[in-house]
């Protein structure tokens, strides 16, 4: 999925950031519970890292290229 329009990128960034925050809350809650599923937590952390990378890539697309 190639998104080039800055408005679309900004919208997608907002969605990814929200999912990242939601995962953070879910991981925290699962970690605090007794008998938590470590495998599930690991998968959620991996997804969170992938989201962070995607967010960074999209943010870099919003920065205009300057010719030196």
Predicted model as a PDB file, atoms N, CA, C, CB and O in Angstrom, pLDDT in the B-factor column:
MODEL        1                                                                  
ATOM      1  N   UNK A   1       0.831  -1.174   0.000  1.00 54.00           N  
ATOM      2  CA  UNK A   1       0.000   0.000   0.000  1.00 54.00           C  
ATOM      3  C   UNK A   1       0.880   1.243   0.000  1.00 54.00           C  
ATOM      4  CB  UNK A   1      -0.948  -0.005   1.204  1.00 54.00           C  
ATOM      5  O   UNK A   1       1.501   1.568   1.012  1.00 54.00           O  
ATOM      6  N   UNK A   2       0.934   1.931  -1.121  1.00 63.00           N  
ATOM      7  CA  UNK A   2       1.705   3.143  -1.248  1.00 63.00           C  
ATOM      8  C   UNK A   2       0.804   4.352  -1.043  1.00 63.00           C  
ATOM      9  CB  UNK A   2       2.395   3.203  -2.611  1.00 63.00           C  
ATOM     10  O   UNK A   2      -0.127   4.580  -1.816  1.00 63.00           O  
ATOM     11  N   UNK A   3       1.080   5.108  -0.020  1.00 62.00           N  
ATOM     12  CA  UNK A   3       0.321   6.306   0.284  1.00 62.00           C  
ATOM     13  C   UNK A   3       1.235   7.495   0.018  1.00 62.00           C  
ATOM     14  CB  UNK A   3      -0.208   6.299   1.764  1.00 62.00           C  
ATOM     15  O   UNK A   3       2.327   7.576   0.581  1.00 62.00           O  
ATOM     16  N   UNK A   4       0.796   8.421  -0.838  1.00 75.00           N  
ATOM     17  CA  UNK A   4       1.623   9.566  -1.174  1.00 75.00           C  
ATOM     18  C   UNK A   4       1.034  10.880  -0.686  1.00 75.00           C  
ATOM     19  CB  UNK A   4       1.829   9.627  -2.655  1.00 75.00           C  
ATOM     20  O   UNK A   4       1.779  11.817  -0.399  1.00 75.00           O  
ATOM     21  N   UNK A   5      -0.274  10.968  -0.587  1.00 85.00           N  
ATOM     22  CA  UNK A   5      -0.943  12.196  -0.175  1.00 85.00           C  
ATOM     23  C   UNK A   5      -0.652  12.476   1.293  1.00 85.00           C  
ATOM     24  CB  UNK A   5      -2.463  12.100  -0.418  1.00 85.00           C  
ATOM     25  O   UNK A   5      -0.871  11.602   2.132  1.00 85.00           O  
ATOM     26  N   UNK A   6      -0.160  13.683   1.634  1.00 86.00           N  
ATOM     27  CA  UNK A   6       0.149  13.995   3.034  1.00 86.00           C  
ATOM     28  C   UNK A   6      -1.055  13.841   3.966  1.00 86.00           C  
ATOM     29  CB  UNK A   6       0.681  15.405   3.135  1.00 86.00           C  
ATOM     30  O   UNK A   6      -0.884  13.466   5.126  1.00 86.00           O  
ATOM     31  N   UNK A   7      -2.251  14.120   3.491  1.00 89.00           N  
ATOM     32  CA  UNK A   7      -3.437  13.964   4.337  1.00 89.00           C  
ATOM     33  C   UNK A   7      -3.680  12.491   4.649  1.00 89.00           C  
ATOM     34  CB  UNK A   7      -4.679  14.575   3.653  1.00 89.00           C  
ATOM     35  O   UNK A   7      -4.040  12.142   5.774  1.00 89.00           O  
ATOM     36  N   UNK A   8      -3.482  11.629   3.657  1.00 92.00           N  
ATOM     37  CA  UNK A   8      -3.651  10.188   3.876  1.00 92.00           C  
ATOM     38  C   UNK A   8      -2.576   9.663   4.822  1.00 92.00           C  
ATOM     39  CB  UNK A   8      -3.600   9.423   2.535  1.00 92.00           C  
ATOM     40  O   UNK A   8      -2.844   8.828   5.686  1.00 92.00           O  
ATOM     41  N   UNK A   9      -1.361  10.165   4.647  1.00 92.00           N  
ATOM     42  CA  UNK A   9      -0.266   9.744   5.521  1.00 92.00           C  
ATOM     43  C   UNK A   9      -0.562  10.151   6.956  1.00 92.00           C  
ATOM     44  CB  UNK A   9       1.076  10.353   5.055  1.00 92.00           C  
ATOM     45  O   UNK A   9      -0.366   9.363   7.881  1.00 92.00           O  
ATOM     46  N   UNK A  10      -1.034  11.378   7.143  1.00 92.00           N  
ATOM     47  CA  UNK A  10      -1.353  11.866   8.488  1.00 92.00           C  
ATOM     48  C   UNK A  10      -2.464  11.034   9.121  1.00 92.00           C  
ATOM     49  CB  UNK A  10      -1.766  13.345   8.438  1.00 92.00           C  
ATOM     50  O   UNK A  10      -2.414  10.732  10.313  1.00 92.00           O  
ATOM     51  N   UNK A  11      -3.471  10.662   8.320  1.00 94.00           N  
ATOM     52  CA  UNK A  11      -4.570   9.839   8.828  1.00 94.00           C  
ATOM     53  C   UNK A  11      -4.063   8.452   9.229  1.00 94.00           C  
ATOM     54  CB  UNK A  11      -5.687   9.716   7.769  1.00 94.00           C  
ATOM     55  O   UNK A  11      -4.412   7.937  10.291  1.00 94.00           O  
ATOM     56  N   UNK A  12      -3.250   7.863   8.380  1.00 95.00           N  
ATOM     57  CA  UNK A  12      -2.685   6.542   8.671  1.00 95.00           C  
ATOM     58  C   UNK A  12      -1.783   6.605   9.903  1.00 95.00           C  
ATOM     59  CB  UNK A  12      -1.892   6.012   7.455  1.00 95.00           C  
ATOM     60  O   UNK A  12      -1.791   5.692  10.728  1.00 95.00           O  
ATOM     61  N   UNK A  13      -1.012   7.676  10.024  1.00 96.00           N  
ATOM     62  CA  UNK A  13      -0.161   7.855  11.206  1.00 96.00           C  
ATOM     63  C   UNK A  13      -0.995   7.886  12.479  1.00 96.00           C  
ATOM     64  CB  UNK A  13       0.662   9.145  11.087  1.00 96.00           C  
ATOM     65  O   UNK A  13      -0.629   7.272  13.481  1.00 96.00           O  
ATOM     66  N   UNK A  14      -2.104   8.593  12.441  1.00 96.00           N  
ATOM     67  CA  UNK A  14      -2.974   8.672  13.623  1.00 96.00           C  
ATOM     68  C   UNK A  14      -3.499   7.293  13.999  1.00 96.00           C  
ATOM     69  CB  UNK A  14      -4.151   9.635  13.369  1.00 96.00           C  
ATOM     70  O   UNK A  14      -3.551   6.946  15.179  1.00 96.00           O  
ATOM     71  N   UNK A  15      -3.888   6.508  13.005  1.00 97.00           N  
ATOM     72  CA  UNK A  15      -4.393   5.155  13.266  1.00 97.00           C  
ATOM     73  C   UNK A  15      -3.298   4.269  13.861  1.00 97.00           C  
ATOM     74  CB  UNK A  15      -4.937   4.523  11.967  1.00 97.00           C  
ATOM     75  O   UNK A  15      -3.537   3.535  14.820  1.00 97.00           O  
ATOM     76  N   UNK A  16      -2.102   4.344  13.290  1.00 97.00           N  
ATOM     77  CA  UNK A  16      -0.999   3.506  13.775  1.00 97.00           C  
ATOM     78  C   UNK A  16      -0.586   3.909  15.186  1.00 97.00           C  
ATOM     79  CB  UNK A  16       0.206   3.602  12.826  1.00 97.00           C  
ATOM     80  O   UNK A  16      -0.299   3.049  16.018  1.00 97.00           O  
ATOM     81  N   UNK A  17      -0.555   5.202  15.457  1.00 97.00           N  
ATOM     82  CA  UNK A  17      -0.212   5.663  16.802  1.00 97.00           C  
ATOM     83  C   UNK A  17      -1.239   5.199  17.821  1.00 97.00           C  
ATOM     84  CB  UNK A  17      -0.099   7.184  16.832  1.00 97.00           C  
ATOM     85  O   UNK A  17      -0.886   4.828  18.941  1.00 97.00           O  
ATOM     86  N   UNK A  18      -2.509   5.220  17.435  1.00 98.00           N  
ATOM     87  CA  UNK A  18      -3.563   4.761  18.349  1.00 98.00           C  
ATOM     88  C   UNK A  18      -3.412   3.264  18.637  1.00 98.00           C  
ATOM     89  CB  UNK A  18      -4.963   5.053  17.753  1.00 98.00           C  
ATOM     90  O   UNK A  18      -3.533   2.825  19.781  1.00 98.00           O  
ATOM     91  N   UNK A  19      -3.148   2.490  17.583  1.00 97.00           N  
ATOM     92  CA  UNK A  19      -2.951   1.050  17.776  1.00 97.00           C  
ATOM     93  C   UNK A  19      -1.728   0.796  18.665  1.00 97.00           C  
ATOM     94  CB  UNK A  19      -2.783   0.334  16.408  1.00 97.00           C  
ATOM     95  O   UNK A  19      -1.744  -0.105  19.504  1.00 97.00           O  
ATOM     96  N   UNK A  20      -0.680   1.584  18.481  1.00 98.00           N  
ATOM     97  CA  UNK A  20       0.531   1.456  19.295  1.00 98.00           C  
ATOM     98  C   UNK A  20       0.218   1.722  20.765  1.00 98.00           C  
ATOM     99  CB  UNK A  20       1.625   2.424  18.799  1.00 98.00           C  
ATOM    100  O   UNK A  20       0.670   0.984  21.640  1.00 98.00           O  
ATOM    101  N   UNK A  21      -0.561   2.784  21.040  1.00 97.00           N  
ATOM    102  CA  UNK A  21      -0.948   3.095  22.420  1.00 97.00           C  
ATOM    103  C   UNK A  21      -1.833   1.997  23.000  1.00 97.00           C  
ATOM    104  CB  UNK A  21      -1.678   4.446  22.483  1.00 97.00           C  
ATOM    105  O   UNK A  21      -1.677   1.616  24.160  1.00 97.00           O  
ATOM    106  N   UNK A  22      -2.766   1.485  22.189  1.00 97.00           N  
ATOM    107  CA  UNK A  22      -3.655   0.422  22.652  1.00 97.00           C  
ATOM    108  C   UNK A  22      -2.861  -0.831  23.019  1.00 97.00           C  
ATOM    109  CB  UNK A  22      -4.700   0.091  21.574  1.00 97.00           C  
ATOM    110  O   UNK A  22      -3.132  -1.473  24.034  1.00 97.00           O  
ATOM    111  N   UNK A  23      -1.886  -1.167  22.189  1.00 97.00           N  
ATOM    112  CA  UNK A  23      -1.046  -2.329  22.486  1.00 97.00           C  
ATOM    113  C   UNK A  23      -0.249  -2.108  23.764  1.00 97.00           C  
ATOM    114  CB  UNK A  23      -0.096  -2.621  21.315  1.00 97.00           C  
ATOM    115  O   UNK A  23      -0.079  -3.031  24.562  1.00 97.00           O  
ATOM    116  N   UNK A  24       0.236  -0.897  23.958  1.00 96.00           N  
ATOM    117  CA  UNK A  24       0.993  -0.586  25.165  1.00 96.00           C  
ATOM    118  C   UNK A  24       0.145  -0.819  26.412  1.00 96.00           C  
ATOM    119  CB  UNK A  24       1.492   0.862  25.125  1.00 96.00           C  
ATOM    120  O   UNK A  24       0.612  -1.406  27.389  1.00 96.00           O  
ATOM    121  N   UNK A  25      -1.088  -0.361  26.372  1.00 96.00           N  
ATOM    122  CA  UNK A  25      -2.000  -0.546  27.505  1.00 96.00           C  
ATOM    123  C   UNK A  25      -2.303  -2.033  27.705  1.00 96.00           C  
ATOM    124  CB  UNK A  25      -3.314   0.246  27.282  1.00 96.00           C  
ATOM    125  O   UNK A  25      -2.295  -2.525  28.833  1.00 96.00           O  
ATOM    126  N   UNK A  26      -2.567  -2.742  26.610  1.00 95.00           N  
ATOM    127  CA  UNK A  26      -2.895  -4.164  26.708  1.00 95.00           C  
ATOM    128  C   UNK A  26      -1.717  -4.969  27.260  1.00 95.00           C  
ATOM    129  CB  UNK A  26      -3.307  -4.709  25.335  1.00 95.00           C  
ATOM    130  O   UNK A  26      -1.903  -5.868  28.080  1.00 95.00           O  
ATOM    131  N   UNK A  27      -0.518  -4.645  26.810  1.00 95.00           N  
ATOM    132  CA  UNK A  27       0.681  -5.335  27.302  1.00 95.00           C  
ATOM    133  C   UNK A  27       0.855  -5.083  28.794  1.00 95.00           C  
ATOM    134  CB  UNK A  27       1.939  -4.871  26.528  1.00 95.00           C  
ATOM    135  O   UNK A  27       1.155  -6.001  29.557  1.00 95.00           O  
ATOM    136  N   UNK A  28       0.664  -3.841  29.198  1.00 94.00           N  
ATOM    137  CA  UNK A  28       0.799  -3.498  30.614  1.00 94.00           C  
ATOM    138  C   UNK A  28      -0.210  -4.266  31.465  1.00 94.00           C  
ATOM    139  CB  UNK A  28       0.616  -1.988  30.818  1.00 94.00           C  
ATOM    140  O   UNK A  28       0.140  -4.796  32.519  1.00 94.00           O  
ATOM    141  N   UNK A  29      -1.456  -4.327  31.009  1.00 93.00           N  
ATOM    142  CA  UNK A  29      -2.493  -5.040  31.759  1.00 93.00           C  
ATOM    143  C   UNK A  29      -2.211  -6.532  31.829  1.00 93.00           C  
ATOM    144  CB  UNK A  29      -3.857  -4.803  31.128  1.00 93.00           C  
ATOM    145  O   UNK A  29      -2.381  -7.154  32.878  1.00 93.00           O  
ATOM    146  N   UNK A  30      -1.776  -7.112  30.698  1.00 92.00           N  
ATOM    147  CA  UNK A  30      -1.476  -8.546  30.697  1.00 92.00           C  
ATOM    148  C   UNK A  30      -0.281  -8.855  31.582  1.00 92.00           C  
ATOM    149  CB  UNK A  30      -1.212  -9.039  29.273  1.00 92.00           C  
ATOM    150  O   UNK A  30      -0.259  -9.882  32.260  1.00 92.00           O  
ATOM    151  N   UNK A  31       0.705  -7.982  31.582  1.00 90.00           N  
ATOM    152  CA  UNK A  31       1.909  -8.207  32.387  1.00 90.00           C  
ATOM    153  C   UNK A  31       1.596  -8.172  33.874  1.00 90.00           C  
ATOM    154  CB  UNK A  31       2.973  -7.164  32.057  1.00 90.00           C  
ATOM    155  O   UNK A  31       2.233  -8.868  34.664  1.00 90.00           O  
ATOM    156  N   UNK A  32       0.619  -7.365  34.252  1.00 90.00           N  
ATOM    157  CA  UNK A  32       0.258  -7.242  35.662  1.00 90.00           C  
ATOM    158  C   UNK A  32      -0.658  -8.366  36.149  1.00 90.00           C  
ATOM    159  CB  UNK A  32      -0.409  -5.913  35.899  1.00 90.00           C  
ATOM    160  O   UNK A  32      -0.830  -8.542  37.355  1.00 90.00           O  
ATOM    161  N   UNK A  33      -1.239  -9.117  35.233  1.00 87.00           N  
ATOM    162  CA  UNK A  33      -2.174 -10.162  35.642  1.00 87.00           C  
ATOM    163  C   UNK A  33      -1.422 -11.433  36.046  1.00 87.00           C  
ATOM    164  CB  UNK A  33      -3.168 -10.468  34.506  1.00 87.00           C  
ATOM    165  O   UNK A  33      -0.316 -11.699  35.575  1.00 87.00           O  
ATOM    166  N   UNK A  34      -2.037 -12.187  36.905  1.00 85.00           N  
ATOM    167  CA  UNK A  34      -1.459 -13.442  37.370  1.00 85.00           C  
ATOM    168  C   UNK A  34      -1.688 -14.500  36.290  1.00 85.00           C  
ATOM    169  CB  UNK A  34      -2.084 -13.885  38.741  1.00 85.00           C  
ATOM    170  O   UNK A  34      -2.777 -14.597  35.725  1.00 85.00           O  
ATOM    171  N   UNK A  35      -0.669 -15.277  36.016  1.00 84.00           N  
ATOM    172  CA  UNK A  35      -0.786 -16.338  35.020  1.00 84.00           C  
ATOM    173  C   UNK A  35      -0.893 -15.799  33.614  1.00 84.00           C  
ATOM    174  CB  UNK A  35      -1.978 -17.198  35.319  1.00 84.00           C  
ATOM    175  O   UNK A  35      -1.639 -16.332  32.792  1.00 84.00           O  
ATOM    176  N   UNK A  36      -0.141 -14.727  33.328  1.00 84.00           N  
ATOM    177  CA  UNK A  36      -0.226 -14.102  32.006  1.00 84.00           C  
ATOM    178  C   UNK A  36       0.433 -14.996  30.952  1.00 84.00           C  
ATOM    179  CB  UNK A  36       0.442 -12.705  32.020  1.00 84.00           C  
ATOM    180  O   UNK A  36       1.316 -15.799  31.251  1.00 84.00           O  
ATOM    181  N   UNK A  37      -0.021 -14.832  29.729  1.00 89.00           N  
ATOM    182  CA  UNK A  37       0.467 -15.607  28.588  1.00 89.00           C  
ATOM    183  C   UNK A  37       1.692 -14.903  28.008  1.00 89.00           C  
ATOM    184  CB  UNK A  37      -0.648 -15.779  27.500  1.00 89.00           C  
ATOM    185  O   UNK A  37       1.563 -13.927  27.269  1.00 89.00           O  
ATOM    186  N   UNK A  38       2.879 -15.404  28.347  1.00 91.00           N  
ATOM    187  CA  UNK A  38       4.128 -14.771  27.914  1.00 91.00           C  
ATOM    188  C   UNK A  38       4.274 -14.769  26.395  1.00 91.00           C  
ATOM    189  CB  UNK A  38       5.318 -15.482  28.542  1.00 91.00           C  
ATOM    190  O   UNK A  38       4.808 -13.817  25.827  1.00 91.00           O  
ATOM    191  N   UNK A  39       3.810 -15.814  25.740  1.00 93.00           N  
ATOM    192  CA  UNK A  39       3.897 -15.885  24.285  1.00 93.00           C  
ATOM    193  C   UNK A  39       3.050 -14.785  23.650  1.00 93.00           C  
ATOM    194  CB  UNK A  39       3.447 -17.272  23.782  1.00 93.00           C  
ATOM    195  O   UNK A  39       3.481 -14.128  22.703  1.00 93.00           O  
ATOM    196  N   UNK A  40       1.857 -14.591  24.172  1.00 94.00           N  
ATOM    197  CA  UNK A  40       0.976 -13.551  23.649  1.00 94.00           C  
ATOM    198  C   UNK A  40       1.586 -12.166  23.880  1.00 94.00           C  
ATOM    199  CB  UNK A  40      -0.415 -13.641  24.308  1.00 94.00           C  
ATOM    200  O   UNK A  40       1.516 -11.301  23.007  1.00 94.00           O  
ATOM    201  N   UNK A  41       2.179 -11.962  25.046  1.00 94.00           N  
ATOM    202  CA  UNK A  41       2.822 -10.681  25.340  1.00 94.00           C  
ATOM    203  C   UNK A  41       3.978 -10.442  24.379  1.00 94.00           C  
ATOM    204  CB  UNK A  41       3.321 -10.641  26.800  1.00 94.00           C  
ATOM    205  O   UNK A  41       4.156  -9.329  23.885  1.00 94.00           O  
ATOM    206  N   UNK A  42       4.760 -11.473  24.112  1.00 95.00           N  
ATOM    207  CA  UNK A  42       5.886 -11.356  23.180  1.00 95.00           C  
ATOM    208  C   UNK A  42       5.391 -10.993  21.784  1.00 95.00           C  
ATOM    209  CB  UNK A  42       6.691 -12.669  23.133  1.00 95.00           C  
ATOM    210  O   UNK A  42       5.988 -10.148  21.117  1.00 95.00           O  
ATOM    211  N   UNK A  43       4.318 -11.617  21.341  1.00 96.00           N  
ATOM    212  CA  UNK A  43       3.753 -11.300  20.023  1.00 96.00           C  
ATOM    213  C   UNK A  43       3.252  -9.861  19.971  1.00 96.00           C  
ATOM    214  CB  UNK A  43       2.607 -12.266  19.682  1.00 96.00           C  
ATOM    215  O   UNK A  43       3.421  -9.171  18.965  1.00 96.00           O  
ATOM    216  N   UNK A  44       2.641  -9.418  21.053  1.00 96.00           N  
ATOM    217  CA  UNK A  44       2.133  -8.047  21.099  1.00 96.00           C  
ATOM    218  C   UNK A  44       3.293  -7.041  21.079  1.00 96.00           C  
ATOM    219  CB  UNK A  44       1.261  -7.836  22.359  1.00 96.00           C  
ATOM    220  O   UNK A  44       3.194  -5.989  20.447  1.00 96.00           O  
ATOM    221  N   UNK A  45       4.375  -7.365  21.763  1.00 96.00           N  
ATOM    222  CA  UNK A  45       5.540  -6.484  21.765  1.00 96.00           C  
ATOM    223  C   UNK A  45       6.176  -6.422  20.378  1.00 96.00           C  
ATOM    224  CB  UNK A  45       6.569  -6.959  22.799  1.00 96.00           C  
ATOM    225  O   UNK A  45       6.637  -5.365  19.946  1.00 96.00           O  
ATOM    226  N   UNK A  46       6.197  -7.552  19.690  1.00 98.00           N  
ATOM    227  CA  UNK A  46       6.745  -7.578  18.336  1.00 98.00           C  
ATOM    228  C   UNK A  46       5.886  -6.727  17.399  1.00 98.00           C  
ATOM    229  CB  UNK A  46       6.837  -9.029  17.816  1.00 98.00           C  
ATOM    230  O   UNK A  46       6.412  -5.979  16.575  1.00 98.00           O  
ATOM    231  N   UNK A  47       4.578  -6.845  17.527  1.00 98.00           N  
ATOM    232  CA  UNK A  47       3.661  -6.028  16.725  1.00 98.00           C  
ATOM    233  C   UNK A  47       3.867  -4.545  17.036  1.00 98.00           C  
ATOM    234  CB  UNK A  47       2.188  -6.435  16.993  1.00 98.00           C  
ATOM    235  O   UNK A  47       3.842  -3.706  16.135  1.00 98.00           O  
ATOM    236  N   UNK A  48       4.066  -4.236  18.289  1.00 97.00           N  
ATOM    237  CA  UNK A  48       4.283  -2.849  18.708  1.00 97.00           C  
ATOM    238  C   UNK A  48       5.552  -2.291  18.058  1.00 97.00           C  
ATOM    239  CB  UNK A  48       4.382  -2.756  20.252  1.00 97.00           C  
ATOM    240  O   UNK A  48       5.561  -1.143  17.612  1.00 97.00           O  
ATOM    241  N   UNK A  49       6.616  -3.087  18.001  1.00 98.00           N  
ATOM    242  CA  UNK A  49       7.854  -2.658  17.346  1.00 98.00           C  
ATOM    243  C   UNK A  49       7.654  -2.449  15.848  1.00 98.00           C  
ATOM    244  CB  UNK A  49       8.962  -3.685  17.584  1.00 98.00           C  
ATOM    245  O   UNK A  49       8.187  -1.501  15.272  1.00 98.00           O  
ATOM    246  N   UNK A  50       6.886  -3.335  15.221  1.00 98.00           N  
ATOM    247  CA  UNK A  50       6.598  -3.166  13.794  1.00 98.00           C  
ATOM    248  C   UNK A  50       5.816  -1.882  13.546  1.00 98.00           C  
ATOM    249  CB  UNK A  50       5.814  -4.374  13.256  1.00 98.00           C  
ATOM    250  O   UNK A  50       6.061  -1.176  12.568  1.00 98.00           O  
ATOM    251  N   UNK A  51       4.885  -1.586  14.429  1.00 98.00           N  
ATOM    252  CA  UNK A  51       4.126  -0.342  14.315  1.00 98.00           C  
ATOM    253  C   UNK A  51       5.041   0.864  14.466  1.00 98.00           C  
ATOM    254  CB  UNK A  51       3.010  -0.294  15.367  1.00 98.00           C  
ATOM    255  O   UNK A  51       4.911   1.845  13.734  1.00 98.00           O  
ATOM    256  N   UNK A  52       5.963   0.790  15.412  1.00 97.00           N  
ATOM    257  CA  UNK A  52       6.891   1.897  15.636  1.00 97.00           C  
ATOM    258  C   UNK A  52       7.722   2.157  14.380  1.00 97.00           C  
ATOM    259  CB  UNK A  52       7.813   1.598  16.837  1.00 97.00           C  
ATOM    260  O   UNK A  52       7.941   3.310  14.007  1.00 97.00           O  
ATOM    261  N   UNK A  53       8.182   1.091  13.730  1.00 97.00           N  
ATOM    262  CA  UNK A  53       8.954   1.235  12.496  1.00 97.00           C  
ATOM    263  C   UNK A  53       8.108   1.837  11.383  1.00 97.00           C  
ATOM    264  CB  UNK A  53       9.511  -0.118  12.055  1.00 97.00           C  
ATOM    265  O   UNK A  53       8.580   2.699  10.640  1.00 97.00           O  
ATOM    266  N   UNK A  54       6.862   1.389  11.264  1.00 96.00           N  
ATOM    267  CA  UNK A  54       5.962   1.918  10.239  1.00 96.00           C  
ATOM    268  C   UNK A  54       5.682   3.392  10.478  1.00 96.00           C  
ATOM    269  CB  UNK A  54       4.648   1.129  10.214  1.00 96.00           C  
ATOM    270  O   UNK A  54       5.627   4.181   9.535  1.00 96.00           O  
ATOM    271  N   UNK A  55       5.506   3.761  11.735  1.00 97.00           N  
ATOM    272  CA  UNK A  55       5.268   5.165  12.086  1.00 97.00           C  
ATOM    273  C   UNK A  55       6.475   6.013  11.690  1.00 97.00           C  
ATOM    274  CB  UNK A  55       4.977   5.313  13.605  1.00 97.00           C  
ATOM    275  O   UNK A  55       6.318   7.093  11.121  1.00 97.00           O  
ATOM    276  N   UNK A  56       7.663   5.532  11.986  1.00 95.00           N  
ATOM    277  CA  UNK A  56       8.882   6.274  11.646  1.00 95.00           C  
ATOM    278  C   UNK A  56       9.016   6.448  10.134  1.00 95.00           C  
ATOM    279  CB  UNK A  56      10.122   5.554  12.205  1.00 95.00           C  
ATOM    280  O   UNK A  56       9.403   7.519   9.665  1.00 95.00           O  
ATOM    281  N   UNK A  57       8.696   5.398   9.366  1.00 93.00           N  
ATOM    282  CA  UNK A  57       8.771   5.498   7.901  1.00 93.00           C  
ATOM    283  C   UNK A  57       7.788   6.530   7.373  1.00 93.00           C  
ATOM    284  CB  UNK A  57       8.496   4.135   7.252  1.00 93.00           C  
ATOM    285  O   UNK A  57       8.128   7.328   6.500  1.00 93.00           O  
ATOM    286  N   UNK A  58       6.574   6.513   7.900  1.00 93.00           N  
ATOM    287  CA  UNK A  58       5.564   7.465   7.431  1.00 93.00           C  
ATOM    288  C   UNK A  58       5.914   8.894   7.837  1.00 93.00           C  
ATOM    289  CB  UNK A  58       4.185   7.088   7.980  1.00 93.00           C  
ATOM    290  O   UNK A  58       5.700   9.832   7.068  1.00 93.00           O  
ATOM    291  N   UNK A  59       6.444   9.056   9.031  1.00 92.00           N  
ATOM    292  CA  UNK A  59       6.847  10.393   9.469  1.00 92.00           C  
ATOM    293  C   UNK A  59       7.943  10.950   8.563  1.00 92.00           C  
ATOM    294  CB  UNK A  59       7.332  10.359  10.931  1.00 92.00           C  
ATOM    295  O   UNK A  59       7.962  12.145   8.267  1.00 92.00           O  
ATOM    296  N   UNK A  60       8.849  10.088   8.127  1.00 90.00           N  
ATOM    297  CA  UNK A  60       9.925  10.550   7.240  1.00 90.00           C  
ATOM    298  C   UNK A  60       9.383  10.959   5.872  1.00 90.00           C  
ATOM    299  CB  UNK A  60      10.986   9.454   7.073  1.00 90.00           C  
ATOM    300  O   UNK A  60       9.971  11.809   5.204  1.00 90.00           O  
ATOM    301  N   UNK A  61       8.271  10.362   5.452  1.00 86.00           N  
ATOM    302  CA  UNK A  61       7.661  10.760   4.181  1.00 86.00           C  
ATOM    303  C   UNK A  61       7.051  12.158   4.267  1.00 86.00           C  
ATOM    304  CB  UNK A  61       6.589   9.747   3.769  1.00 86.00           C  
ATOM    305  O   UNK A  61       6.925  12.844   3.252  1.00 86.00           O  
ATOM    306  N   UNK A  62       6.678  12.575   5.455  1.00 85.00           N  
ATOM    307  CA  UNK A  62       6.076  13.902   5.621  1.00 85.00           C  
ATOM    308  C   UNK A  62       7.127  15.016   5.636  1.00 85.00           C  
ATOM    309  CB  UNK A  62       5.261  13.946   6.911  1.00 85.00           C  
ATOM    310  O   UNK A  62       6.797  16.187   5.450  1.00 85.00           O  
ATOM    311  N   UNK A  63       8.388  14.650   5.858  1.00 82.00           N  
ATOM    312  CA  UNK A  63       9.462  15.636   5.876  1.00 82.00           C  
ATOM    313  C   UNK A  63       9.881  15.907   4.432  1.00 82.00           C  
ATOM    314  CB  UNK A  63      10.679  15.142   6.737  1.00 82.00           C  
ATOM    315  O   UNK A  63      10.271  14.981   3.721  1.00 82.00           O  
ATOM    316  N   UNK A  64       9.807  17.154   3.994  1.00 75.00           N  
ATOM    317  CA  UNK A  64      10.158  17.457   2.599  1.00 75.00           C  
ATOM    318  C   UNK A  64      11.645  17.228   2.331  1.00 75.00           C  
ATOM    319  CB  UNK A  64       9.787  18.907   2.261  1.00 75.00           C  
ATOM    320  O   UNK A  64      12.495  17.487   3.183  1.00 75.00           O  
ATOM    321  N   UNK A  65      11.929  16.743   1.143  1.00 70.00           N  
ATOM    322  CA  UNK A  65      13.312  16.546   0.736  1.00 70.00           C  
ATOM    323  C   UNK A  65      13.923  17.891   0.373  1.00 70.00           C  
ATOM    324  CB  UNK A  65      13.406  15.558  -0.453  1.00 70.00           C  
ATOM    325  O   UNK A  65      13.349  18.656  -0.403  1.00 70.00           O  
ATOM    326  N   UNK A  66      15.078  18.171   0.931  1.00 66.00           N  
ATOM    327  CA  UNK A  66      15.778  19.417   0.636  1.00 66.00           C  
ATOM    328  C   UNK A  66      17.017  19.081  -0.186  1.00 66.00           C  
ATOM    329  CB  UNK A  66      16.160  20.184   1.949  1.00 66.00           C  
ATOM    330  O   UNK A  66      17.845  18.266   0.222  1.00 66.00           O  
ATOM    331  N   UNK A  67      17.132  19.710  -1.333  1.00 62.00           N  
ATOM    332  CA  UNK A  67      18.319  19.499  -2.154  1.00 62.00           C  
ATOM    333  C   UNK A  67      19.449  20.341  -1.611  1.00 62.00           C  
ATOM    334  CB  UNK A  67      18.047  19.839  -3.637  1.00 62.00           C  
ATOM    335  O   UNK A  67      19.311  21.554  -1.451  1.00 62.00           O  
ATOM    336  N   UNK A  68      20.569  19.696  -1.326  1.00 53.00           N  
ATOM    337  CA  UNK A  68      21.703  20.425  -0.743  1.00 53.00           C  
ATOM    338  C   UNK A  68      22.573  21.007  -1.816  1.00 53.00           C  
ATOM    339  CB  UNK A  68      22.531  19.520   0.155  1.00 53.00           C  
ATOM    340  O   UNK A  68      23.576  21.655  -1.515  1.00 53.00           O  
TER     341      UNK A  68                                                      
ENDMDL                                                                          
END                                                                             
